Amino acid sequence: MEKLLINGGKPLKGEVMISGAKNAAVAIIPATLLVNGVCRIENVPDISDVDSIVKMITSLGAKVEREGINTLIIDSTQLKTYVADPELAVKMRASYYLMGALVGRFKNAHVPPPGGCNFGVRPIDQHLKAFKYLNCSVTTDDDFVKIDGSSLSGGNVYFDVVSVGATINAILAAVLAPGRTVLESAAKEPHVVDLANFLNSMGAQIKGAGTDVIKITGVPSLKGGTYSIIPDQIEAGTYMFAAAATRGDVVVKNVIPKHLEAITAKFLEMGLGVDEGDEEVRIYAKGPLTAINIKTMPYPGFPTDLQPQAVIMLATVNGTSIVTEGVWESRFQYVEQLAKMYDKISVDGKRAIIKGGAPLVPAKVTATDLRAGASMVIAALACNGTTEVDGLRHIDRGYEHIVEKFAALGADIQRVDD
Ligand code: UD1
């Protein structure tokens, strides 16, 4: 089994290049199923979630070629089925995007219920509601969600909760549906906007992405073209928290600073140095830090996918900080694992209370999900002594070249096989 050996306790220093956004890539790759032509997608991160979604569309008949490590050439003109492979689908949450993409393409979709990180109950009722209001009929059995889109056409959807996945699925189903669709209470995350920009560049008519009302006028077909994925907000935030936790000085490059404002605001509140450039943000320690409170919220709020990284960073700050989870029912399970390194974090329902400032202790820890894994790497980087992190399959789902990137910042980190 592979693991990371991290001998921490040194401030990170230098520059790190941020890769393309995972959550945009796993939406845009299935969106190519709607395109009647060849798509060239650039800035695709080299991560296992991308490999999984590529395998899924390949099993449907798409032809996918790689050019270098970060460009995919996708030709979905010869798809052969609207039935997704159950064995592949359970491996990742984003397999649910095949529902919207296949119903848009074939007016029919059979897709297994999705897998992915376990943060408690992960319902898809809002996705199914959107399909119904787009005049599809939806049935489920043990193996598949079956969407009959023979009457697919534009409609009004009012979401009861702000859901990234349901918003993206509704967009995918609506772009080729005749008539006009209005999505209200839509998610505003950067990857929702990126998906809309991709589809618009291929001929779709989507307006309002990035606000909570998205209006789509169905078009008869989409044409091929070239598109470059936005930088990963969460990967950038992870390196920013690692820089902060080690009291380092790191320039995080190839980012869209606007996407990072909820994070930089918290860093300024703590007393960290933050310098914003056009496409970069420098984070540096410049004196003692103060404990703060954070609540995760849908964009433009503080992202839930940076909650575990924030919790461990706050463990390095003197005083009591409170982090409240405002998106997922249950996203603090990893604290039990983290307690091997820092046992002064208590969880009370949706709140973690962090008594910061005591030393972290090196330990053997297991990444329990993708972002919890990132928080364990940050804990190890901030801790004197050698920590072992296993469960790397979770980390590999979403972080491109994580060992090389941290090593280039001066970290003593290696990947070893037992
Ligand atoms: C996406 C991200 C994930 C991130 C999350 C919130 C991808 C591949 N994953 O997940 O990393 O943590 O956004 O930013 O982009 N909900 C319902 N009914 C639904 C759908 C969602 O009640 O039909 C609830 C969920 O239980 C959760 C909240 O809405 O409490 C947000 O979920 P959602 O935005 O849908 O998350 P995902 O799209 O699955």
Residues whose N, C-alpha, C, O or C-beta is under 5 A from the ligand:
A	BS01	UD1	N23 A94 V121 R122 P123 I124 D125 Q126 H127 V161 V162 S163 V164 G165 A166 T304 D305 V327 W328 E329
